């Protein structure tokens, strides 16, 4: 990174502040995105975890659907974590060629932590927290699977789009955010 990139974090609902902290620690500037005008001038965008039904309503209410689709189609990096992964899928914004299955590990009981390798992330296994997490039930040929848990994709990439079932912003683990920021190069 030559100068600090400006990264937006969708701030309608959910865990946006924790993402902002990690991104700022890594030298990025951040901006909370609540209305379409907030997307202007951003170099990358994070859609955080939260509750996908509530986030969907917020996106509709603010008229953010089309602007978010255009942002993703424009090639700038977009990271979706947990509910953010669901927002990117075929049934929601429709930009990532996957079908995310909500609460796939089970509802409350299956909030858990796991360690696994993520392709493209050096330095050993990543420590990940899953909170009522989705997994990828189906994906198209343009989607690269970077990690799986129990045989189900939990980290995928399609060109400029990175989607994670888990919460890298909650573990002090910043390698996934570094990976994301390298997508700006
Ligand atoms: N289960 C939530 C949903 O379906 C996602 C949970 C999360 O983002 N931690 O929206």
Boltz pocket constraint, residues with backbone or C-beta under 6 A from the ligand:
constraints:
  - pocket:
      binder: B
      contacts: [[A, 48], [A, 49], [A, 50], [A, 51], [A, 52], [A, 53], [A, 81], [A, 82], [A, 83], [A, 84], [A, 86], [A, 102], [A, 103], [A, 131], [A, 132], [A, 133], [A, 134], [A, 165]]
      max_distance: 6.0
